[in-house]
Amino acid sequence: MNLKELKEMVGLMKDNDLVELEIEKDGERIRLKKNQDQVIKQHIPQPVISYAPAHEAKVPAASPKEEVNEKAYIVRSPMVGTFYAAPAPDQDPYVTKGKKISQGDVLCIIEAMKLMNEIKSDVSGAILEILVENGTAVEFDQPLFKIEVA
């Protein structure tokens, strides 16, 4: 047998996940066998290790805009990203505490994966509180603003 034929046999073993291959041709006999230790290691499932704190805080599920009372809403982040209060570093913020806003007004930008996502208000009213510092990372569902509904 020549080198090309040997390579083909090794390829057959790999392609078909064979541990052992024996071929006889023209009175020549060849037997290929993988190291059993390697085969066993490949088929042993890895243990799954997880950590669960003993007293895990339960956070109630909330919609992106959650009603706090009759006239105040909490606007929550719809994604993970970086919070920006203004369209550019040298420009004024979209909103400030006490500013009157209308439904559809841009409140901030959240940058996620190099994309700038405008977060708009679903309600009209006044900004009661801005809960996030400019340029900080925010998590999904993190409170961003408190708005007093008009």
N, C-alpha and C positions, 0 to 999 in steps of 0.2 A: 504494500500500500504506500501511496505517496503522501506528501504533506497536505495536498489539497483535500484528499479523501479524509484525512484525520481532522482537518479543520471542519469539514462538513459534519462529521460525527459529533464533534464537540458542539457545533451549532445545533444539531438535532437534540442533544441533551439539554442545552439551555432553553431552546424553544418549547420543548415538551416537558420541562421540569423533571428530567429523568435523573435518578441517582446512579444508575449503572446501565451500561450498554455493552453488548457483546455481539460481534459480527464475524462471520467466517466467509472468506471469499478466496477463490482459487487456491484452496489449501492453506491459506494464511488465516490465522485467528487473532483477533484483537479484542481486548476487554478494557473498557474505560470505566472508572469508578470514581465518584466524587468522595471527598473526605467526609465521613459521616458526621463529624463534629460541626462542620459548616452547615450541613443540611439541617441538623437538629436545631441549631441556633436560629436559622431562618424561620422555622415553624413554631417556635415557642412564643406564645402571645406575651406581650409586655404588660406588666401589672399597671393598673390605673390607680394613681394615688390622688386623692382629693382631700381638701381641707374644708371643713364646715365649722364655723364658730359655734360654741355651745349656746350662746344667746344671740341669735341673729335677729337684727332689727327688721321688723316687717314694715315695708313701705307700701302704703295703699297705691294702687294704680290710679293714674290721673290722666286726663286728656291734656293735649297741649295748652288749652286755655281752660283753667279751672276756676269755677266760681267760689270765692271765699266768703262773701256775704252778699246781700242784695245789691250793693253798689261797687264792690271791689273784685277785680279779677287778677289772677296770677298768670302771667304769660310765661310759658315754659319753653325751654329749648327743644326744638324738634329733631336735633341731631347733636353729635359730638363735634367739637371744633373749637375755634378761637373767636371770642366775642370782641367785636369792634363797635364802639359807640358812634363813630363818625365814618363818612365815606373815604376819608384820607386823613393821615396824621396831622396835616396842617389846616383841616377844616373843622367847623363847629360840629358838635354831636347832633345826631338826629333829634333826640329828645333830652330834656332836662327835667328835674323834679319840679312839679307844678305846671308843666306845659300842657296846654289843651291839645288834644289830638282827635282826629277823625278816623272812622273805620277805613282801613286800607293804607294809612300812613305808615311809612317805614320807621321801625323802632330801633333797629340795629342791623349789623351784618354778622353772620357767623361764617367764618372761613373753614371749609372742610375739604381736604384733599385738593388744595389750590383753587377751589371754586368759592366765589363770594355769593352767599345766599342771603338775600334780604328777608328779614323777619318783619312782617306787617301786622298791624293791629286788627283784630276782629271786632273791636268795639270802639265807640267814641267815648271820650271822657278826659280825665286829667291824670298825669303820671304822679302816683303817690310816692313811689320808691323805685330806684334802680338798684337791683340786688347783686350786680356783677361789676367788677372793675374792668376798665378798658384793657384789652390785650391779654386777658386771662383765658385759660382753657375752660370750657364748659362741657358738661356731660349731658347725655340725652335726658330729657324731662327735668332738668335743673331749672328752678325758678329764676327768671330774668328781670321781670318788672311786676310791680303792683299798679293796677290802673283803677281809678275810681270811675265807675261807669256813669255817664251823664244821662 
